[in-house]
């Protein structure tokens, strides 16, 4: 799964630690999600979407959907 987490976070000038605090997860978890090493649970994905005020689909996409769009 691909995501725009790093870009969205950077647009707000938030560090990984800032985002982690807002999501009540570790900074390492944010890093793992950003680098694609970990896919968030559905509840966490909804929480991420709420923090950014965006639909989940604007943050996360399946690898095959992202490749088709490129």
C-alpha positions, 0 to 999 in steps of 0.5 A: 500500500502506498501513502501520502503521509510524509507529504501531508506531514511536511506540508504542515511542518510536523515532525514524525514525533508531532504526528505520532503524538496526535495519533497516540502512536510511536514515532517509529510507527509513523516512520514504518507507515511512511516508508511502507514497512507497515500498513496501519490498521483500519482504525488507525487509518481512520484516525490518520484521515481525521487528523488530516481532515481528508478521506482515507482514499486521498491518503492511502492507495493500493500499490496496483492503483498507484502504479496505474495512475503513474 
